[in-house]
Amino acid sequence: MECHAAPTGPNPAVPEPVAPRDMDPDQELVRGLQRREMGCLREAYERHGERVQRLCQRLLGHSADAEDAAQEVFLKLFERAGSFDGRARFSTWLHRLTVNLCLHRLERERLRLVQRLPEDGGLLIDPGETPPETLTRTEARVQLERLLACLSHEHRTVLVLRELEGLSYREIADTLALPEGTVMSRLARAREQLIHLSSLRPRADARPAGRPLLDTP
């Protein structure tokens, strides 16, 4: 039998497999959660706990409630990991779980902060406690979060996700299971309400224009 000589010269390059750009970085973590591995639950908390608690704080308005809600989110996560189908990123799914849990709490308990607000429109920081110069970012954030407490749940949620969490319209739409157009229209209405609320402060509180309330990192 005649054997053919192997071709000489450099071997042709074998292309390396390329990971898809949109591969979920939490893919392996999700598999472990679906196998109910406690170590993966700890890892999920280390990766996402801070952001979940911050989102709970902004939606609920109370630190103690936010801590309790964040713990409940991760318990629900462990229980429901098997229902994650991979159609959205894990972080988006976790956002949705967090938002839904917080909205349920708000509906069930009524936001206590709103119940305590005065009826005369004095919603902002006492002008006697704040110098008349331009607001700092910290003061602007405090004012924004107090005003957010006066909005409806749906308007507060889209503003928090967009202005404070920095999500894109598509990410918000995925989180809330809404069309992008609905997200944009809710944001427009929410911003109008926020501007209206910020204009209700007493005339005596007039001061030079400061940093925009929505100009937050």
Secondary structure, DSSP 8 states (H G I E B T S, - for coil): --------SS----------TT--TTHHHHHHHHTT-HHHHHHHHHHHHHHHHHHHHHHH--HHHHHHHHHHHHHHHHHHGGG--SSS-HHHHHHHHHHHHHHHHHHHH--HHHHHS-TTS--S--GGGS-SS---HHHHHHHHHHHHTTS-HHHHHHHIIIIIS---HHHHHHHHT--HHHHHHHHHHHHHHHHHHHTTS-GGG-----S-TT---
